[in-house]
Amino acid sequence: MSAREQIGSYVMPSSIESEQSVIGGLLSNNQAWDRVCDLLTADMFSRQDHREIFETIRSRIEAGEVADVLTVSESLDASGVLGDTPVLMYLAEMVREVPTAIGIRRYAEIVSEKAALRGLAMAGAKLIELASARSTMPVADRQAEAVKAVDQVANTAAATHQGTEVSVVDALDAAITKIDERLSRRGALGGLSTGLKALDNLLDGLRPGELIVVGGRPSMGKSCVGELIARRAAKDRKAVRVQSYEMPASDLLTRSAAAEQSIPLEAIRKATMDEDQYNAFTAFVGSSADWNMVIDEDTSATVDRVAMRARNQRRRSGLDLLVVDHLHLIPVRGDNRAQALGDVSAALKRLARELGIPVVLLAQLNRETAKGGGRRPTLSDLRDSGAIEQDADVVVLIHRPGYYDEQANPGEAELIVAKHRNGPTGTAAVGWHGGMVRFQDYPPHDWTPVVRTTAETEEEFL
């Protein structure tokens, strides 16, 4: 049963008289548009013919054309959207009933309020529909859809009552406040630290409201970058949430222990740690126990469910950072995968703005990146990259030359800032320690180039 059917005999809130008064007032005085344009959109009118009439008036006025009884009726007759409805007579009647536009602002407020009440009714019906035993959706997905429906009502209310316009004076005050805060912290980062000095210098930290995409091919270390960022934030007493599609929480924390305490990951996995390593591991367990970090290992979570749970955590206990590992494992619907993944990145960008936190999204690069002798990746190497690249405020691409070339130092890595909406692009040279599965500020020193004899080189061509 649809949401509309659930409403049944309930009479949806509306004020036909107010709608007619708004339309009549605009037709009699086009200058009254400035008094209602910030309040109304066509979909706020309860009747389809009123929506079509209002939209025609709006388009003509905003195009600098006259919108009166004659011109609007001709436009509607030409389009045929109202069928056999006698448009001219109906418009003339509305103007006759409302000869002036003196009260048009109040009429517009009533139309807006009735539309908000209809939205509440539809949201309630949607909740009933989702609770229906006949629904085939999983319960968790129903809950996520329910929260989404309620959030839409809340967002509409916020937009209606608070507005989105900011004056130049207010915007400058906000900018000065940020600068003063920064000066008082004596050059501290503008956002959360990534745990890598060179990358922090390029990005000025991970800023609230930004979507940061970290891209890499399989085995390049995407999850290691995400783990490092989450671990650093947790150590800095920040509230962190990790949505892990790639690995269970126990594996993620095992990697954290290896990276934090310089213990070979294999020694932890195989339980072959020596006494010093075991003591270091138990020290990590003790120090990390009070981290404010939540790891969600639900591999079936849609982006709506991810957003719902992040909002809940923010409301209950606070949230400073969300890390999602990774984009291409998030369940999506529809046959157009590029569009579906674009919807995911757009949703996460909106979530970052809504919650005022950085959202780090790990993403896969095309395998073709490996061709051409391990060339450096570019933005175009992001799988299904168009919308993802557009939504991201920052895109960091991982490149390890030693992965492709045995003559290159395997301990050297590059974090390429290929997009930076609010700052410079460039490359952060960092170190990579594969045994401890970590990126670090400097490469390990225990490497010497591979020396190959002339005979070995010639054998390759035989």
Secondary structure as UniProt FT lines:
FT   HELIX           3..7
FT   TURN            8..9
FT   HELIX           16..28
FT   HELIX           30..35
FT   TURN            36..39
FT   HELIX           42..44
FT   HELIX           48..62
FT   TURN            63..64
FT   HELIX           69..79
FT   TURN            80..84
FT   HELIX           87..97
FT   TURN            102..103
FT   HELIX           104..131
FT   TURN            133..134
FT   HELIX           139..162
FT   HELIX           168..184
FT   TURN            185..186
FT   HELIX           197..203
FT   TURN            208..209
FT   STRAND          211..216
FT   TURN            218..219
FT   HELIX           222..235
FT   TURN            236..237
FT   STRAND          240..244
FT   HELIX           249..261
FT   HELIX           265..269
FT   TURN            270..271
FT   HELIX           275..288
FT   TURN            289..290
FT   STRAND          293..296
FT   TURN            299..300
FT   HELIX           303..317
FT   STRAND          321..325
FT   HELIX           327..329
FT   HELIX           337..355
FT   STRAND          359..365
FT   HELIX           367..370
FT   HELIX           371..374
FT   HELIX           379..381
FT   TURN            383..384
FT   HELIX           385..391
FT   STRAND          394..399
FT   HELIX           401..403
FT   TURN            406..407
FT   TURN            410..411
FT   STRAND          412..420
FT   TURN            421..422
FT   STRAND          426..433
FT   TURN            434..437
FT   STRAND          438..440
FT   HELIX           454..459
FT   TURN            460..461
//
